[in-house]
Amino acid sequence: MRCPRSSRTPNGHRFHVYQFAGDYDPAGYPAALRKPVPPVRWRGSATEMTDLVLSRIDAEQLR
């Protein structure tokens, strides 16, 4: 499945796709809580499970 760089909803709003970092390993949670990594723009194909978020903000990474 190919994730579009941006997509329009039926009401015309444009959303951009971002990926969250993380691998669901419980050992990684303490470090992720101490120093969170912001979601970055997604430009790839969805070849494996990943966490994506849609945002109206058009940036390379979300704050």
N, C-alpha and C positions, 0 to 999 in steps of 0.2 A: 504494500500500500504506500502510495506517495503522499506525503503531507504537504499541502500547499503552503507557500510562504505567507499568504494571507488569504482569507476567504470572506465572502460577504454572506451575511445572514439574510433571511427573507425581508427584514425591515431595512436593509441597506447598510447596516453598520459593518465596518471592516475590522476583522480581528487578525492578529498576528500570532504565530505559533512559537512557543518557547518550551525548552526542555529543562526539567529539574535534574540536578545531579543526585546520585544516590544509587545504592545497590541492594537495599533492604537487609543488609547484614547488621544484626543487632549490635555488633561490636563497633560499628561506625557511627552510631547515634550520638554518643557523648561528644565526639569531635565535631560532628555536624551542628550540634547545639551551641558549642563554644564559638565556632567560626562558620556560620552558614554561607553557602555558595549560592549566589543569585541565579535564577533561571537564565539561560542564554538562547538566542534565536536558533530555531530548528531549521536546518536546510537539507536534511538527509531524507532517506527513505526509512520507513518504519519496518525494520527487519527483525526486531526483537521487542520484547515488552519494555516500555519506557513510560515515564510520567511526563505528560505534556500539559501545558496550560495555554489558554487563549487570552489575549489581552488586546485592548485597543491601543496601548502604547506601542509606538513604532521606534524601537531601539535595539541595539545589539544585545543588551542584557537588561533584565529588570532589576530594580533596586529593592 
